Amino acid sequence: MDMTNYFSGKSLYGDNYTMEEIIRWYNEEEESYADMYGKGVSDNAYNNNLDILFGYKYIPATEGMKYNALGFGSSWGYELLPIINRIENLCIIDSSAQTVSKKLGHVTPKYLKATVSGKIEMPDETFNLITCFSVLHHIPNVTFVVSELFRVLQKGGYLLLREPINSMGDWRNKRAGLTKHERGIPPQYLKNIILSQKCKIIKLTHHHFIYSFLVRKLHSPKFLRSKWYLKLDHILSELFLCNFYYHPKNYLQRISPNSIYYVIIKL
C-alpha cells in the first residue's frame, strides 16, 4: 500500500475503511486501553489542569446552569471531575466494559457500549456539552464519528475535542506504549472535518511541545501537568508550530507541538 498521502497528512488512515475493516479494527482496539494500562487507574493519572486551562474555562459557568453531558470515550469519566458540579446528567460512551465508574461526585454516569460503526444511539440534539478527549485517533472512520457528535449536540451546545496531531510513528509496526491502530489526526484534516459542520471554533490551542520526548526522557515528571508549565508549553507550541511535520523523520522535525485542543459551539 502506498502510504505517501497518509504520512504527508493529506489523508487519514482508516477514514475510508469498509465496514469489514472497521469491524476488525474495533475488535482489536475494544479493550486495548484497559489491557495496556489496567482496570484500576485513579483520577490522579488525569491531567485536569490541561482541560481546565484549554477547555473548561471557555464554556459558560452561569449560576444555576447545568449540563446534560456526553463523555465520548471517557472510560472512568475522570476528565469531567473539574466541572462535575455543573453536570446534571452524564452519559459515557466507551468500547471498554472494564473502565467504569459507579459515581463521579454527585453524578451516577449512564454507560452505553460504543457501536462498531460509530453510530451514537441517541436522538438528535440530546446533549449541550460533549467531551471527546484523545479518542478519535483510536477510531478508523473519524469523519463519520465527528458528524455523529455534532448530530447529538444541541444548537448552542459545546464540543470539547482534544487529539494528538502527529502520526505517533509508523502504525504499521508495533510501538511501545501504544495500541495497535492509534495514529494522530493531521491538524488540517481535522479542522476541515470540523468546519464541514455548522459550528464556530471558540478556541484552538496547540500544546504538548515535544511531549513524548520529555515523558520518555524525564520519566513522566509531575511538573508536566502543572498550570505554570502548561502555559509555557502552549507558548513553545505556538512558537515552533512552523516546524510541524505530521510524520517527522528525524529529531529536528519533532521539535513541535504534539496535540491540539478545540472548544467548539454548534450554530
C-alpha angles and dihedrals in degrees: 000000000000106000097182097108092044096050091043090057094238091115133027117235110238098014092108097042123141119242090256090056092045091053091052091048092048093051091051094048099037098099099006095111093050091044092051101043103024134244099270103064110153127222088252088075091067124088099227091165089066093055092045094051100039102028125012096046089065098056123081118274097184112164111262094014113130130190128228093208138193119202102199109203089352097141104187091010094232091139088070097054095096090064101025091119088061093052121091100175128016128194119185121197115195139150093225122085090191104060099069135139122206093201138014110189105305093338127097104204121222111224126211125185112243111246121237092237094049092244111150108222096217133101122263116281096011100142135048094196129038127178121196109175121177092333108110094065088065092053127080104208098049097160092057094045092051090051088054091051090054092045093059093041117097121236105268090024125127131241117196112195129180126179143159109252104199127076094257088225128298104329091197087076130058111266126197114250094008133098120244100263108025116123131160122261114245105245098229091045090053092046091052090053091051095046091051085072128072098261147111125232106230096182136001117190130182114208147152096074108203083337100158090052093050094047091049098044098038096037097241100302117202094237090072087072097046121111094238092053094045089056090050090044091055092051092050091045091056093045093053098037088104088066094055119135121177092215106025115202100193141020095268092056089054093064095103142081117297100201146036132211125204130193107191135178121204114233 
